[in-house]
Amino acid sequence: MLKQRLKSIASYALILIAGLAVGLAAANVPRWLTPAYIEGDYKAYFPDAKTKVVLYATATCPYCAKTQEYLKAKNITYVKFDINESEQARKEFKQLKGEIVPLILVGNRQIAGFKPEVLDSALQQLH
């Protein structure tokens, strides 16, 4: 009887663990399938030839603030466009099919979200 009960408890525990594992994996599938960046010709979005980094952001976005701190710490010059304050910035953000901020243009790469390792790779590509 005790043996049967232990087997039953072990079976339920395994089912619970398997369910949690599947749930965690399913939650990460969109992130796994999303490319780190999109390559394209973004020259039209840079205000001048000297500008190498463009940041589409909002004033209330914590990851936008982190991106700005990160770029400043690396002495990277960038131009910031606030999509809540500027109609032109909002229009460009939509043209770029932006869904989240920060949206960062570095050379020919578009990076959605604050991803330091992807940003570093794009910045190295500029040199």
N, C-alpha and C positions, 0 to 999 in steps of 0.2 A: 504494500500500500504506500509506504513512504517512498519507495523507489519510483513508483508510478507518479506520485506527486512531484518529485524532483525532476523527473523527465518532462512533465507538463510545464513546470516553472521554467526550465531551461529552454523549452521550445518557445514559450511566450517571450522570453528574454531575447532569443535569437531573432524572432520575428520583429520585435521592437527595434533592435539594433539595425537590422536590415532596412527597416522602414526609415529610420533616421538617416542612414547612409544614403539611401535613394533620395530622400528629401533634400539633404545637403547638396548632393550632386546636381539634382534638378535645379536648385536655386542658382547654381553657378554656370549652368549651360549657356545662358545668354552672354555672360562675360567671356567664356571660352571661345564662343563663336564670333565675337566681335573683334575685328582687326585692331591692332594697337594704334594704327594711324591709316589715313587715306592719302595716297599720292595724287597730285593733280597740278594744274597750272593755276596758281593763286596770285600771280603778279598783279592782277587788276585790284586786289584787295589791299595791297601795300601802298601807303600814301606817297612813297618816293623810293628811289633805287637804293638809298642807304639803309632803309628800314628792312630788317631781316626777320623780325618777330612781331606778330600782331596778336593781340589778346582781346577776345570778345568776352565780356564779363558783366556782372551786376555788382552793385555796391554791397548787397546783403549776402553774397555767396562766400562761404568760408573757404571753399577750395580755390576760388578766384583770388582771395587774399593770400592763400598759401602759394599759389603760382607766382604772384607778384613778388612775394618775399623771396622765393626761390630764385627768380630771375635777377632780382636786385643783389642777392648774395653772390651770384656768379658774375656780377657786373655786365649783365646782358641788357642792352638798350632795346626797348620795345615800345609799341604804341598800343594804348588801351582804348577800346571802344565799349562804352556802357550801353547795352542793348535796351535798358529801361529808360535811359535819358536821351538817346539819339535815335530819331526815326531812320536815318541813314544806316546806322549800326544795326538796327533791328532788321532792316531790309537786306543788308549784306548777310547777316546771320541766317536769315531764311533762305537766301540764295545758296548758301553753303550747306543747306539742309541741317543746320544746327538744331540739336534737340536738348543738349545740356551745356551748361557753362561750368568751367571755362572752356572755350573753344579757342585753340591756339593754332596759328599758322606759323610754321617755321620753314622757310624756303618753299619746297614743293610738298610739304607734309602738313596735314590737318590732324590735330590731336584733340579728341573730345575728352574732357576731364583732366584732372591733375594726376599725371603719371610721370614722376621724376625720371625713371629709367628711359622711357620713350622720349621724353623731352631732351635728355642728355644726348641720346643717339641722334636726334634731329639736329641739335646744336652742333655736334661734332661734324655732321655732314656739311655744315655751312663752311667749314674751314678747309 
